[in-house]
Amino acid sequence: MYRYFIRPLLFLFDPEKVHHFSFVSIKWFSALGLSGLFRQLYVMDHPRLEREVFGLKFKNPVGLAAGFDKNAVLYNELSNFGFGFVEIGTLTPKPQEGNPKKRLFRLKKDQAIINRMGFNNEGVEAAVERLKKEHNVLIGGNIGKNKITPNEKAAEDYLSCFRSLFPYVDYFVVNVSSPNTPGLRELQEKAPLTALLKALQEENSKLARAQNIKKRPILLKIAPDLSDAQLLDIIEIVRDTATDGVIATNTTIDRRGLQSDAELLKETGGLSGKPLRNRSTQVISFLHKESKGAFPIIGVGGIHSPQDALEKLDAGASLIQLWTGFVYEGPALVKRINKAILLNTA
């Protein structure tokens, strides 16, 4: 129904406006008491779907990637579509509008999206207020730095977000791989990234002791555009900083092999969707093999079908996340993937 009726209608309009409309619609339908219907349609509960990863128990391995619910507005409602976890953000210490519009583009022929949102969000404290309400799904907090913060002071922004979110999220994701904040990807270099992750781990231990709760798993989200040598550096950094896992991958700046209109391909920003599938899987496989499975990997990038999801898991991912595939295929994709996982593990 979604692919043949709802999606064609939504795709007639500006993608960012459709995103906001979808949020309002989901809120409205949930307020009318349809959450139970959504759960009946999309949620699958089965012991073989459960996963224990970096000390957390996931109801199923299919999550919603960061960038969809940036401001922690809809995480409970989104869990009714069958997700085993929802990642909010990217959040920054101060609110920021992000890059000028228009900044979100559909590449329909490629089943892809280009975005240059630029960490648009209401700021971490606004999200914290929403996270104080009870939730029935594991929440990840994806954190970044404000655009105006120079890289030499970036750690202060990440630590500020970390402190604010610490009591309210189940794990953290350090985003240094978005191509839409000038200079951000420079933080993926070995020295600054090692320093940043060590600072966060020190704060993690300090806050856990002070609040008498467990340390939060810290994950690193990396770009798909890293070379093999850089990926080997990532493995070393993860080991040296006791980072709990890696999310592979963020969006790409590569435009090779695309079929969409040439004018669309000139748009700057990160590309997500089907064209990212192979490279994301390659990165997962490389990290898993070269590290000898030393840390968990969350696979994201180009998952538009159950087969795409199984490919990521077979390559070494412990969990997976959807974003663009969710937009193109609709919420039924979550259930289809979970069904395939059950069949594959029977």
JOGI-V784790 format. One record per helix or strand. SS is the DSSP state (A for helix, B for strand). FROM is the first residue (numbers start at 1). LEN is the number of residues. If there is no record, write none. Layout:
ss & from & len
SS & FROM & LEN
SS & FROM & LEN
This chain:
ss & from & len
A & 2 & 9
A & 15 & 28
A & 47 & 3
B & 51 & 3
B & 56 & 3
B & 62 & 3
A & 75 & 5
B & 85 & 7
B & 96 & 1
B & 104 & 4
A & 108 & 3
B & 112 & 4
B & 121 & 1
A & 124 & 8
B & 138 & 6
A & 151 & 15
B & 171 & 5
A & 184 & 5
A & 190 & 22
B & 217 & 6
A & 228 & 13
B & 245 & 4
B & 252 & 1
A & 262 & 4
B & 270 & 4
A & 274 & 17
B & 296 & 5
A & 306 & 10
B & 319 & 4
A & 324 & 6
A & 332 & 13
